[in-house]
């Protein structure tokens, strides 16, 4: 199940990237 782990890892990276991009516009913390 290595592919599943890679998909989850990519999803986390994309989520963090979006949070970093939206931080200046919407300063919110989860």
PQR file of N, CA, C, O and H, with PARSE charges and radii, in Angstrom:
ATOM      1  N   UNK A   1       0.852  -1.204   0.000 -0.4000 1.5000
ATOM      2  CA  UNK A   1       0.000   0.000   0.000 -0.0000 2.0000
ATOM      3  C   UNK A   1       0.885   1.251   0.000  0.5500 1.7000
ATOM      4  O   UNK A   1       0.600   2.230   0.690 -0.5500 1.4000
ATOM      5  N   UNK A   2       1.949   1.198  -0.777 -0.4000 1.5000
ATOM      6  CA  UNK A   2       2.852   2.349  -0.818 -0.0000 2.0000
ATOM      7  C   UNK A   2       2.217   3.504  -1.605  0.5500 1.7000
ATOM      8  O   UNK A   2       2.457   4.672  -1.300 -0.5500 1.4000
ATOM      9  H   UNK A   2       2.181   0.403  -1.337  0.4000 1.0000
ATOM     10  N   UNK A   3       1.413   3.173  -2.609 -0.4000 1.5000
ATOM     11  CA  UNK A   3       0.786   4.215  -3.424 -0.0000 2.0000
ATOM     12  C   UNK A   3      -0.172   5.043  -2.570  0.5500 1.7000
ATOM     13  O   UNK A   3      -0.258   6.261  -2.731 -0.5500 1.4000
ATOM     14  H   UNK A   3       1.218   2.224  -2.857  0.4000 1.0000
ATOM     15  N   UNK A   4      -0.889   4.386  -1.669 -0.4000 1.5000
ATOM     16  CA  UNK A   4      -1.837   5.112  -0.816 -0.0000 2.0000
ATOM     17  C   UNK A   4      -1.094   6.106   0.065  0.5500 1.7000
ATOM     18  O   UNK A   4      -1.542   7.235   0.265 -0.5500 1.4000
ATOM     19  H   UNK A   4      -0.820   3.397  -1.539  0.4000 1.0000
ATOM     20  N   UNK A   5       0.044   5.671   0.587 -0.4000 1.5000
ATOM     21  CA  UNK A   5       0.829   6.572   1.446 -0.0000 2.0000
ATOM     22  C   UNK A   5       1.337   7.756   0.637  0.5500 1.7000
ATOM     23  O   UNK A   5       1.365   8.882   1.135 -0.5500 1.4000
ATOM     24  H   UNK A   5       0.408   4.754   0.424  0.4000 1.0000
ATOM     25  N   UNK A   6       1.738   7.510  -0.608 -0.4000 1.5000
ATOM     26  CA  UNK A   6       2.225   8.615  -1.445 -0.0000 2.0000
ATOM     27  C   UNK A   6       1.097   9.606  -1.723  0.5500 1.7000
ATOM     28  O   UNK A   6       1.311  10.818  -1.704 -0.5500 1.4000
ATOM     29  H   UNK A   6       1.715   6.595  -1.012  0.4000 1.0000
ATOM     30  N   UNK A   7      -0.098   9.089  -1.979 -0.4000 1.5000
ATOM     31  CA  UNK A   7      -1.240   9.977  -2.249 -0.0000 2.0000
ATOM     32  C   UNK A   7      -1.543  10.823  -1.020  0.5500 1.7000
ATOM     33  O   UNK A   7      -1.796  12.022  -1.137 -0.5500 1.4000
ATOM     34  H   UNK A   7      -0.272   8.105  -1.994  0.4000 1.0000
ATOM     35  N   UNK A   8      -1.518  10.210   0.153 -0.4000 1.5000
ATOM     36  CA  UNK A   8      -1.790  10.966   1.385 -0.0000 2.0000
ATOM     37  C   UNK A   8      -0.706  12.023   1.600  0.5500 1.7000
ATOM     38  O   UNK A   8      -0.999  13.146   2.010 -0.5500 1.4000
ATOM     39  H   UNK A   8      -1.312   9.236   0.249  0.4000 1.0000
ATOM     40  N   UNK A   9       0.550  11.654   1.321 -0.4000 1.5000
ATOM     41  CA  UNK A   9       1.651  12.597   1.505 -0.0000 2.0000
ATOM     42  C   UNK A   9       1.493  13.789   0.565  0.5500 1.7000
ATOM     43  O   UNK A   9       1.689  14.934   0.973 -0.5500 1.4000
ATOM     44  H   UNK A   9       0.788  10.742   0.989  0.4000 1.0000
ATOM     45  N   UNK A  10       1.139  13.523  -0.692 -0.4000 1.5000
ATOM     46  CA  UNK A  10       0.949  14.606  -1.654 -0.0000 2.0000
ATOM     47  C   UNK A  10      -0.217  15.488  -1.231  0.5500 1.7000
ATOM     48  O   UNK A  10      -0.162  16.709  -1.377 -0.5500 1.4000
ATOM     49  H   UNK A  10       0.980  12.593  -1.023  0.4000 1.0000
ATOM     50  N   UNK A  11      -1.276  14.868  -0.706 -0.4000 1.5000
ATOM     51  CA  UNK A  11      -2.449  15.636  -0.267 -0.0000 2.0000
ATOM     52  C   UNK A  11      -2.052  16.581   0.867  0.5500 1.7000
ATOM     53  O   UNK A  11      -2.499  17.727   0.914 -0.5500 1.4000
ATOM     54  H   UNK A  11      -1.321  13.876  -0.588  0.4000 1.0000
ATOM     55  N   UNK A  12      -1.208  16.092   1.783 -0.4000 1.5000
ATOM     56  CA  UNK A  12      -0.767  16.940   2.898 -0.0000 2.0000
ATOM     57  C   UNK A  12       0.079  18.098   2.376  0.5500 1.7000
ATOM     58  O   UNK A  12      -0.068  19.231   2.835 -0.5500 1.4000
ATOM     59  H   UNK A  12      -0.845  15.161   1.746  0.4000 1.0000
ATOM     60  N   UNK A  13       0.958  17.820   1.424 -0.4000 1.5000
ATOM     61  CA  UNK A  13       1.806  18.884   0.872 -0.0000 2.0000
ATOM     62  C   UNK A  13       0.946  19.939   0.179  0.5500 1.7000
ATOM     63  O   UNK A  13       1.179  21.137   0.338 -0.5500 1.4000
ATOM     64  H   UNK A  13       1.078  16.899   1.051  0.4000 1.0000
ATOM     65  N   UNK A  14      -0.041  19.495  -0.586 -0.4000 1.5000
ATOM     66  CA  UNK A  14      -0.919  20.442  -1.292 -0.0000 2.0000
ATOM     67  C   UNK A  14      -1.706  21.272  -0.283  0.5500 1.7000
ATOM     68  O   UNK A  14      -1.874  22.479  -0.457 -0.5500 1.4000
ATOM     69  H   UNK A  14      -0.230  18.522  -0.715  0.4000 1.0000
ATOM     70  N   UNK A  15      -2.186  20.614   0.774 -0.4000 1.5000
ATOM     71  CA  UNK A  15      -2.963  21.343   1.793 -0.0000 2.0000
ATOM     72  C   UNK A  15      -2.092  22.387   2.474  0.5500 1.7000
ATOM     73  O   UNK A  15      -2.522  23.525   2.659 -0.5500 1.4000
ATOM     74  H   UNK A  15      -2.049  19.634   0.915  0.4000 1.0000
ATOM     75  N   UNK A  16      -0.870  22.013   2.849 -0.4000 1.5000
ATOM     76  CA  UNK A  16       0.028  22.968   3.501 -0.0000 2.0000
ATOM     77  C   UNK A  16       0.373  24.104   2.545  0.5500 1.7000
ATOM     78  O   UNK A  16       0.452  25.262   2.957 -0.5500 1.4000
ATOM     79  H   UNK A  16      -0.520  21.088   2.698  0.4000 1.0000
ATOM     80  N   UNK A  17       0.577  23.777   1.271 -0.4000 1.5000
ATOM     81  CA  UNK A  17       0.895  24.808   0.290 -0.0000 2.0000
ATOM     82  C   UNK A  17      -0.247  25.800   0.153  0.5500 1.7000
ATOM     83  O   UNK A  17      -0.022  27.007   0.065 -0.5500 1.4000
ATOM     84  H   UNK A  17       0.513  22.836   0.936  0.4000 1.0000
ATOM     85  N   UNK A  18      -1.476  25.291   0.135 -0.4000 1.5000
ATOM     86  CA  UNK A  18      -2.640  26.181   0.033 -0.0000 2.0000
ATOM     87  C   UNK A  18      -2.749  27.062   1.265  0.5500 1.7000
ATOM     88  O   UNK A  18      -3.055  28.250   1.160 -0.5500 1.4000
ATOM     89  H   UNK A  18      -1.659  24.310   0.207  0.4000 1.0000
ATOM     90  N   UNK A  19      -2.498  26.477   2.440 -0.4000 1.5000
ATOM     91  CA  UNK A  19      -2.577  27.273   3.672 -0.0000 2.0000
ATOM     92  C   UNK A  19      -1.530  28.382   3.645  0.5500 1.7000
ATOM     93  O   UNK A  19      -1.806  29.505   4.065 -0.5500 1.4000
ATOM     94  H   UNK A  19      -2.250  25.512   2.525  0.4000 1.0000
ATOM     95  N   UNK A  20      -0.326  28.071   3.151 -0.4000 1.5000
ATOM     96  CA  UNK A  20       0.725  29.086   3.099 -0.0000 2.0000
ATOM     97  C   UNK A  20       0.360  30.175   2.095  0.5500 1.7000
ATOM     98  O   UNK A  20       0.678  31.345   2.310 -0.5500 1.4000
ATOM     99  H   UNK A  20      -0.102  27.158   2.809  0.4000 1.0000
ATOM    100  N   UNK A  21      -0.306  29.802   0.999 -0.4000 1.5000
ATOM    101  CA  UNK A  21      -0.685  30.797  -0.008 -0.0000 2.0000
ATOM    102  C   UNK A  21      -1.848  31.650   0.488  0.5500 1.7000
ATOM    103  O   UNK A  21      -1.912  32.842   0.187 -0.5500 1.4000
ATOM    104  H   UNK A  21      -0.565  28.851   0.825  0.4000 1.0000
ATOM    105  N   UNK A  22      -2.778  31.047   1.254 -0.4000 1.5000
ATOM    106  CA  UNK A  22      -3.956  31.783   1.717 -0.0000 2.0000
ATOM    107  C   UNK A  22      -3.683  32.546   3.008  0.5500 1.7000
ATOM    108  O   UNK A  22      -4.480  33.392   3.415 -0.5500 1.4000
ATOM    109  H   UNK A  22      -2.726  30.078   1.499  0.4000 1.0000
ATOM    110  N   UNK A  23      -2.551  32.246   3.654 -0.4000 1.5000
ATOM    111  CA  UNK A  23      -2.277  32.882   4.946 -0.0000 2.0000
ATOM    112  C   UNK A  23      -2.257  34.410   4.856  0.5500 1.7000
ATOM    113  O   UNK A  23      -2.873  35.063   5.698 -0.5500 1.4000
ATOM    114  H   UNK A  23      -1.904  31.559   3.323  0.4000 1.0000
ATOM    115  N   UNK A  24      -1.570  35.015   3.864 -0.4000 1.5000
ATOM    116  CA  UNK A  24      -1.548  36.478   3.781 -0.0000 2.0000
ATOM    117  C   UNK A  24      -2.936  37.062   3.527  0.5500 1.7000
ATOM    118  O   UNK A  24      -3.226  38.178   3.957 -0.5500 1.4000
ATOM    119  H   UNK A  24      -1.068  34.485   3.180  0.4000 1.0000
ATOM    120  N   UNK A  25      -3.800  36.314   2.830 -0.4000 1.5000
ATOM    121  CA  UNK A  25      -5.127  36.825   2.501 -0.0000 2.0000
ATOM    122  C   UNK A  25      -6.104  36.552   3.635  0.5500 1.7000
ATOM    123  O   UNK A  25      -6.871  37.427   4.036 -0.5500 1.4000
ATOM    124  H   UNK A  25      -3.565  35.407   2.481  0.4000 1.0000
ATOM    125  N   UNK A  26      -6.066  35.314   4.149 -0.4000 1.5000
ATOM    126  CA  UNK A  26      -6.974  34.959   5.247 -0.0000 2.0000
ATOM    127  C   UNK A  26      -6.143  34.427   6.414  0.5500 1.7000
ATOM    128  O   UNK A  26      -5.873  33.227   6.471 -0.5500 1.4000
ATOM    129  H   UNK A  26      -5.443  34.603   3.824  0.4000 1.0000
ATOM    130  N   UNK A  27      -5.739  35.275   7.327 -0.4000 1.5000
ATOM    131  CA  UNK A  27      -4.909  34.832   8.465 -0.0000 2.0000
ATOM    132  C   UNK A  27      -5.719  34.016   9.458  0.5500 1.7000
ATOM    133  O   UNK A  27      -6.291  34.561  10.402 -0.5500 1.4000
ATOM    134  H   UNK A  27      -5.958  36.249   7.280  0.4000 1.0000
ATOM    135  N   UNK A  28      -5.766  32.714   9.243 -0.4000 1.5000
ATOM    136  CA  UNK A  28      -6.483  31.832  10.171 -0.0000 2.0000
ATOM    137  C   UNK A  28      -5.596  30.637  10.493  0.5500 1.7000
ATOM    138  O   UNK A  28      -4.787  30.211   9.669 -0.5500 1.4000
ATOM    139  H   UNK A  28      -5.301  32.271   8.476  0.4000 1.0000
ATOM    140  N   UNK A  29      -5.755  30.109  11.682 -0.4000 1.5000
ATOM    141  CA  UNK A  29      -4.938  28.966  12.102 -0.0000 2.0000
ATOM    142  C   UNK A  29      -5.847  27.813  12.481  0.5500 1.7000
ATOM    143  O   UNK A  29      -6.829  27.994  13.201 -0.5500 1.4000
ATOM    144  H   UNK A  29      -6.413  30.455  12.351  0.4000 1.0000
ATOM    145  N   UNK A  30      -5.509  26.609  11.985 -0.4000 1.5000
ATOM    146  CA  UNK A  30      -6.328  25.438  12.288 -0.0000 2.0000
ATOM    147  C   UNK A  30      -6.023  24.950  13.697  0.5500 1.7000
ATOM    148  O   UNK A  30      -6.610  23.968  14.151 -0.5500 1.4000
ATOM    149  H   UNK A  30      -4.711  26.462  11.400  0.4000 1.0000
TER
END
